[in-house]
Amino acid sequence: MRSIGKLTFFLIWGMVLSMSSLVLTTSAVAQQLITIKVAHIYPPESLYSKTTERLAKNIEAHTNGRVKFQIYGSASLGDWREVIEALQIGTNNCVIESVGTLDRYDPLPGIEAFPYMLRYVDHFNKLWFGSIGKDLHEDIKKKTKFRTIGAIYRGSRNLSCNRSVNTVEDLKGLKLRVPPLKMYRLTWEYLGASPVPMAFTEVFTALQQGTIDGQENPLNIIHDFKFNEVCKYLVMTKHVQGAMTYIFYDPWFQKLPKDIQEIVTRDIEEACQWGNTVQLKIEDELKANLVKRGMKLMEPDLGPFRAKLANLINEFPELKDYYDRIKAIK
């Protein structure tokens, strides 16, 4: 009996030690460092770089150092197509890019780049920070397996080119670089230009060499990438009120601890709101700086531009429901 008692004691004690070890191991795993590799194409002085740096500091503080961002900017890991593709294999874990870049995986994200759909900044905020925006993020995730979080107002997309554009007719035959996305290509075909799909990293050289006549982007991109050095005219077409977002491959994101998912989501949304505030403050300043750098400002009547694009939605019947919902926002 005495020997059996000792055996029982040692067995129980061994189980206690094993359970304690398991608890310690589980605790250690729960507290282990999570590194999120963030890739983008933008230079250090850009708003998107600054917003991401702010986000990294906030997430590290709010997780007590459990989560750290490793930021790879200036296209150091590739152009936007490459870094988004890399999300699926884990080469990087997060990309900051426009929502519309995901239309290669499903047409729905392309709604972000629909021309003249949004009327003003308040309309943008009501979309992306309201119930329709929440539905849109959720449906994009279901259709593409990419989770989009937050929306930074990019400002309006405008044309920088080496041809005077006073009217929509002046666009006829203009060789214009566009992102390799259907929405942008058809927009400029409808307007009479000759769109040339091209990687963004090739645009400056193509303008410099005269391979293309122009490109279109928000003012901060035209400014930060110094397109004023290779374009004479700044044409305020204001054709898209775009949204930048933080993109994750959802199966990877779902493996994060739930509390980390919540903190990352909350801090991204806060960072985007901060970025929106900054963007609104600098838009007029960006335009003035580009003119100061030598660009000639042109502000054509946009009515004829809108008229030529009135039937574009017929090319995208799968977007009609969201298009109507967004246009109806008061």
N, C-alpha and C positions, 0 to 999 in steps of 0.2 A: 504493500500500500504506500509505504514511504517512498519507494523508488518510482512508483506510478505518479505520486504527487509531484516529485521533482521533475519528471518528464513533462507532465502537464504544465508545470510552471514555466519550463523553458520553451515549450511550444507556444504558450500564450505570450511570453515575453518576446519571442521571435516575431509573432504576428504584430505585436505593438510596434516593434522597431520597423518592420516592413511598412506598416501603415503610416508611421511618422515619416519615413523616407519618401513614400508616395505623396504625402501632403506637401513636404518640402519641395519635391520635384515639380508637382503641379503648380505650387506657388511661384517657383522660379520661372516656369514656362510662362505663367500669366504675366510676370513682370519683365520678361525678356525684351530686349530692344527690338523695335520694329522700324526698319528703314524703308522709307517710301522714296523711290527714285522718280523724280519729276523731270520731264523733258519738254522743251519748247524751242521755238526758232527765233525768239526775240532778243535784242541786245540788252545789256545790263541797265541802260538808262530808260528802257521802255516801261510803261505803266504795268504791263503784265509781269515783267521781272520783279518790279517793286512790290506788286500785290502778292506775288508768290513768296518773296522773302519775308514779308510781314506775316503771311499765313504760316510759314515754317516756324517762326518764332512763337507765334500764338499756340500752335499745336504742341510744340515741345514743352511750353510752359503749362498748358492745360492738361497734359498727360504726365506731368512730373518727369519728363525726360524719356518716357517709354517710346515715344515716336519721334523720329528725326527725318527731315526731308533732305535728300541729296538732290540738288538742283543742277540740271545740265541745260543751260541756255545756249542761245546763238547757234542753233542747229548743230550743236556738237555731237548729237547722237543721230543726226539725219534730218531730212525735211519733215513736214508735218504728216505726210502720208506714211513715211517710214516709222516715225515714233508711235503713231496710232496702231499700226500693224504690230509693233513690238510689244504692245500691251498684252496681246494674246499669248505671247510666249514668255512673258515675264522679264524681258530685257530691261524694261522700265515699268513703272506701276501707275503713273499718272501723267497726263498730258494736258496743258492748257492750250485750247484752240477753240475756234468758232464751232457752234453747234452743227452748222451745215456741212462741216467736213466729214461727218458720219453718213452722208447720203450715199456713199459708196457701198454701204452695208444694208441700207433700206431707204426708200424715198422720203420717209417722214421727217428726218432731221433737216432736209432741204427747205422746209417751210421757213426756217430762220432767215434764209437769204431771199425770200420772195420780195420782189421790188415793189416799193410804194405801198406795202401792206400796213406798216405802222405809220401813224400820222405825226407823232411827237414823242418826246421823252416820257411823258406821263403814261402814254399808251404802252410804251415798252415796259415800264415798271408794273403796270396793271397786268400785262401778259405774264411776265416771267416771275413775278412775286405774288401771283394770284392763283386761283383754282385751275385755270386753264394751263398755266405754266407747270403746275404740279402734275396734271394729267399728261402733259406733253413729255416731261422728263420720264414719267413712268412708262409711257408707251414706247418711247425711244429705247428704253432699257429692255423691254420685252421683245422688241423687233430686232435689235442689233446686238444684245448682250453687253452693251456698253452703258455704264452708269454715268449720267451727266449731273453735276451738282453745281448750282449757282449760275448766275448770269451777270457778266460785266458789260455795261453799255459801251460799245466800241465807238460810238459816234457814227455819223452817217458815212457811207462809202461815197467817194467822189473820184472823178477822173483826173489823172495827171497825164499830159500828152504833149506832143510836139506839133499839134495842129490847132488852129483857132476853132473853137466850137461855140458858136453863138446860138445855133438852133439845132434841133434834133436831126435835121437834114445834113448838117455838117459832119455827122458821124459816118456817113456812107463810105464804106470801104476802109475805114480806119482799122489798122491792124492792132488789135487790142489784146494784151495778155489777160487771160482770165484763169482762175483756179480750175483744175480739171474736174469740174462738177457740172452736171447737166443744167442746174438752175442758172448759173452764171452764163454759160454758153448760150442758152436760148434767150436770156434777157437781152444780150447784146446783139444777137441775130435779129430779134424783133425790132431793135432800135436802129438797125441798118449797118452796124459795124461788122468787122470781120474778126470774130474772137479767135484767139490762139491759145489753147490750153497749154500751160507751161508751169513747171515747178517754180515756186517763189524764189528759190535760191538762184535762179538763172535770170531773173527779171532785170536787174540793174545792168548787167552786161549786155543783154539783148537790146535794151533801150540805148545804151552807149554806142552799140554797133549799128543801130538802125534796123535791126531785125524786126522790131515791133515799133509802133508809133506811140503807144501809151499803155497805161495800166490803171486799175481802179482799186482803191483801198480807203480805209478811214484816214483821217488827217494825221493821226499819230503815227501810222505806218509810213505815210508819205514823208513825214518829218523825220522820224527816227532812222529810216533807211536812206535818207538823203536823196530821194528821187528828184528833188529840186535841181540837183546837179545834172540830171539827164532828161528833164522835162521842162519845157518853157511855160506851159499853161496849167493852171489849176482851175478845173471846171467843176462848179458846185452842182453836181447832178443829184446828190442826196438820195440815191436810189434804194439804199438798204440801210435800215437801222439794226445793225448786227449785234449778236450776243456772243461773247467769249464764255467758255465754261470749262470746268475741270472734269476730265474724262478718265474713268477707270474701267478696266475690264471687270464686269460685275462678278463672275465666278471667283476672281481673286479677292475682290472687295468683301465678299460674303464670308471669307475665311478669317477676316480680322475679328478680334473680340468685339462683342456688341457695344461695349462702352467706348471703344476706340472708333467704331463706325459713327457713333452719335457725335463724338467730339469733332472728328474730321468733317462731318457734314455741317455741323453748326459753325465751325470756324471758317469753312469755305464760304458759306453764305454771308457771314459777317465781312470777310475779306472782299467779297464781290460788291457788297454795299459800299464799302470804303472806296473801292476802285471806281464805282459809279460816280461818287461824289467828286473824286479827283478829276475824272474825265470831263464832267460838266464844267468844271472850273477852268480847264485848260483849252477847251475847243476854240474859243475866239483867239486865244493867245497863239495856238498852233497855226491858225490861218494867217494871222498877222506876221508870224515869224517866216512862214513860207513866202509871203509876198516880200518881206524884207530881204529874203535870200535871193530875190530876183524873179520869182514866178509871177506871171500875169494872171490876175484873178478874173474869172469869167462866171457870171451868174445868169444863165439862160432861163427863159420862161419854161417851167417844168410841166405845164399843162400838156403840151404835145408829147412829151416823154411818157407821161402817165397814159395818155390816150393810145399810144402805140402798144402799150403793154396790157391794155384792158382785157384782152382775151388769153393772156398767158396761162391763166389758171386751167384752161381747157387742155393744156399739155400735161397737167398733173391732177387727174381726177381723184387719185388716192389722197390728195391733200385737201380736197374741197371742204370736207367737214371742218377741219381745223381752220382753214382759211376763213370760212364764213363765221366761225365762232370768234376768231381773233378780230376780224373786221367789225364785228358787232359790239366789241368792247367800247363802252362809253367813257 
